[in-house]
Amino acid sequence: MTRSELITALAADHPHLTLADVERIVSALFDEMTASLARGDRVELRGFGAFSVKRRQARAGRNPRTGETVDVTEKTVPFFRAGRELREMINAGMAVAEVAASEAPKRKGIKR
């Protein structure tokens, strides 16, 4: 789902809000989350997951094209850890999809 698809879906679910209002709400939410991560804070959304920032130490990398050794500087990267409820929901959805696939009529010449 893209940002614009999220905005459209939220606007459809909440007809009392205009598309512009929903866009401002989503932008404000993402801006605040980004600012918190930039400060090094953790952003936790109960039932969904937690965003944090991890530090990657400097290291020697390799250019895949030439094989030449390259120094990679230290950097910080965003990290997401899914919450238990999200993992359970995804796993339940995968189980339903697997059952549906196994119950689907098998076609000759197509392996599953």
N, C-alpha and C positions, 0 to 999 in steps of 0.2 A: 504494500500500500504506500503510495506516495503522499507527500504533504497535501497536495491539492485534492487527492481522493479522500483523505482524512477530513479535510475541511468540508467537502461536499457531503460526505456521509453524516458528519455532525450537524450540518445545516438541515439535512433532510430529517434527522431524528429530533431536532428542536426547531420546529417551524416558527416559533415566536421570536427566534433570533435571525437577524439578517445574515447573509453570506459575509458581508464586511465585518459584522460583529464577531462571527465565528473565526474569521481569519485573524482578527486582532487578538482574540483569546488564545488561539493556537500559537501565534507568534510570540505573545507575552510568555506563555508557558515554556516554549523552547528557548527563548532569550534568557529567562531566569535559570533554566537548567544549564545552559551553556555558561552563563556567568558563574554559577556555583562550581561547575567543574573547572573553569579557568582559575578560580581561587584555590583549587585543590580540595574542595569539599565533596562529600559523597551525596548523591541524589537517590533517595530510596522511595519507590512507589510500591506500597504494600500490595502484595498479591501479583504484582507484575515483575518487579526485579529492582536491581540497584545498579546505578552507574557510578563509576569511580575512575580515578586517574592512577595509572601505574607508571613507574619510572623504569625506563629501559637503559641499562648502562651502555657506555661506549663499547664498541667491539670492532673486530676486523671482519669485514664482509668480503664478498667476492662478486665481481662483475660477471653475470652469467654469460654475457656475449663473448668477453675476451678472456675470462678466467683470472683477470688481474685482481690483486688484493686491494681493497678500498677501506679506508677508515670510516666507520659509521659513528657519528657523534651521539652523545647521550640525548635522550628525548623522553617526553612524557606522552602517553597515549591513552585515549579513553578506553574503558573496559566495562562490559556489561555482564552481569550475572543474573540469570533468570530466577525468579522467585518460585517457590514450591508450587503454588497454585497455578502459575503459568505452565510450568513443566508438566504437571498432572493433566491440565486441560489439553495440552499439545499431545501428550502420550495417549490420552483417551481418544482424541481425534484420529491419531495414527492407527489405533486399534480398530476403530470403526472403518477406516479406509481399507485396512488389510482384510477385514472380514468381507467387505463389499467386493474387493478384488478377488478373493478366493471363491465367493459365491457366484461371480459373474460367469455366464456361459463361456466355455472354452472353445476357441476357434482352432481348426486344424492348421498346423504349421506355425502357430504362435506359441512360444514357450512363455510361461509365467514363472 
